[in-house]
Amino acid sequence: MNKTAAEKLVRECLQRVNPSQDFTSISNATPLLENRLITSFQVLDLLLLLEQSSGNRITIEQLMPGCFKTIAIIANTFYTLEACDVC
């Protein structure tokens, strides 16, 4: 999956996790937890949605510190299945 499509899917998942926030206007590099766009509890829901939308089981090896930091990192880690070089 290409980067743009992956980031779009992440935004859709984030929107489902936190419907009160408009994720279309947020930069791919905006720290999500730091800016309180999602909570640590919502990360669990996001994880399930990412797994469902990608059709791939998320492995423990993918769950590294920082892997939920930004839309770009989430897309890279869970949709393009590349190793996260920021985490």
TORKOL-4160 file (C-alpha; in steps of 0.2 Angstrom, whole numbers, padded with zeros to 4 digits, m for minus):
87
<pt num="1" X="0000" Y="0000" Z="0000"/>
<pt num="2" X="0007" Y="0017" Z="m0004"/>
<pt num="3" X="0010" Y="0030" Z="0009"/>
<pt num="4" X="m0005" Y="0042" Z="0004"/>
<pt num="5" X="m0017" Y="0028" Z="0005"/>
<pt num="6" X="m0011" Y="0022" Z="0021"/>
<pt num="7" X="m0012" Y="0039" Z="0029"/>
<pt num="8" X="m0030" Y="0041" Z="0023"/>
<pt num="9" X="m0034" Y="0024" Z="0032"/>
<pt num="10" X="m0026" Y="0030" Z="0048"/>
<pt num="11" X="m0036" Y="0046" Z="0048"/>
<pt num="12" X="m0052" Y="0036" Z="0045"/>
<pt num="13" X="m0048" Y="0024" Z="0060"/>
<pt num="14" X="m0043" Y="0039" Z="0071"/>
<pt num="15" X="m0060" Y="0048" Z="0066"/>
<pt num="16" X="m0069" Y="0032" Z="0072"/>
<pt num="17" X="m0060" Y="0032" Z="0088"/>
<pt num="18" X="m0063" Y="0050" Z="0092"/>
<pt num="19" X="m0077" Y="0057" Z="0081"/>
<pt num="20" X="m0077" Y="0074" Z="0090"/>
<pt num="21" X="m0060" Y="0078" Z="0082"/>
<pt num="22" X="m0058" Y="0083" Z="0064"/>
<pt num="23" X="m0043" Y="0073" Z="0058"/>
<pt num="24" X="m0043" Y="0079" Z="0040"/>
<pt num="25" X="m0035" Y="0096" Z="0045"/>
<pt num="26" X="m0021" Y="0088" Z="0056"/>
<pt num="27" X="m0004" Y="0086" Z="0049"/>
<pt num="28" X="0004" Y="0069" Z="0047"/>
<pt num="29" X="0018" Y="0074" Z="0058"/>
<pt num="30" X="0007" Y="0081" Z="0073"/>
<pt num="31" X="0010" Y="0071" Z="0089"/>
<pt num="32" X="m0007" Y="0063" Z="0093"/>
<pt num="33" X="m0006" Y="0059" Z="0111"/>
<pt num="34" X="0005" Y="0074" Z="0115"/>
<pt num="35" X="m0008" Y="0086" Z="0108"/>
<pt num="36" X="m0022" Y="0076" Z="0116"/>
<pt num="37" X="m0030" Y="0071" Z="0099"/>
<pt num="38" X="m0032" Y="0054" Z="0106"/>
<pt num="39" X="m0030" Y="0046" Z="0123"/>
<pt num="40" X="m0020" Y="0032" Z="0129"/>
<pt num="41" X="m0036" Y="0022" Z="0131"/>
<pt num="42" X="m0041" Y="0026" Z="0113"/>
<pt num="43" X="m0025" Y="0018" Z="0107"/>
<pt num="44" X="m0032" Y="0001" Z="0111"/>
<pt num="45" X="m0047" Y="0004" Z="0100"/>
<pt num="46" X="m0036" Y="0011" Z="0087"/>
<pt num="47" X="m0026" Y="m0004" Z="0087"/>
<pt num="48" X="m0041" Y="m0015" Z="0084"/>
<pt num="49" X="m0047" Y="m0004" Z="0070"/>
<pt num="50" X="m0030" Y="m0004" Z="0062"/>
<pt num="51" X="m0029" Y="m0023" Z="0062"/>
<pt num="52" X="m0047" Y="m0024" Z="0055"/>
<pt num="53" X="m0044" Y="m0011" Z="0041"/>
<pt num="54" X="m0027" Y="m0018" Z="0036"/>
<pt num="55" X="m0032" Y="m0036" Z="0036"/>
<pt num="56" X="m0016" Y="m0041" Z="0045"/>
<pt num="57" X="m0013" Y="m0046" Z="0062"/>
<pt num="58" X="m0003" Y="m0034" Z="0072"/>
<pt num="59" X="0012" Y="m0042" Z="0080"/>
<pt num="60" X="0020" Y="m0038" Z="0097"/>
<pt num="61" X="0036" Y="m0034" Z="0087"/>
<pt num="62" X="0027" Y="m0019" Z="0079"/>
<pt num="63" X="0022" Y="m0012" Z="0095"/>
<pt num="64" X="0037" Y="m0001" Z="0099"/>
<pt num="65" X="0037" Y="0015" Z="0110"/>
<pt num="66" X="0032" Y="0029" Z="0099"/>
<pt num="67" X="0023" Y="0019" Z="0085"/>
<pt num="68" X="0007" Y="0029" Z="0089"/>
<pt num="69" X="0015" Y="0046" Z="0089"/>
<pt num="70" X="0009" Y="0053" Z="0072"/>
<pt num="71" X="m0002" Y="0048" Z="0057"/>
<pt num="72" X="0014" Y="0046" Z="0047"/>
<pt num="73" X="0022" Y="0034" Z="0059"/>
<pt num="74" X="0006" Y="0024" Z="0062"/>
<pt num="75" X="0004" Y="0022" Z="0043"/>
<pt num="76" X="0022" Y="0017" Z="0040"/>
<pt num="77" X="0021" Y="0004" Z="0055"/>
<pt num="78" X="0005" Y="m0004" Z="0052"/>
<pt num="79" X="0000" Y="m0002" Z="0034"/>
<pt num="80" X="0016" Y="m0002" Z="0024"/>
<pt num="81" X="0023" Y="m0014" Z="0036"/>
<pt num="82" X="0041" Y="m0006" Z="0036"/>
<pt num="83" X="0051" Y="m0005" Z="0052"/>
<pt num="84" X="0048" Y="0011" Z="0061"/>
<pt num="85" X="0064" Y="0021" Z="0061"/>
<pt num="86" X="0057" Y="0034" Z="0073"/>
<pt num="87" X="0051" Y="0022" Z="0087"/>
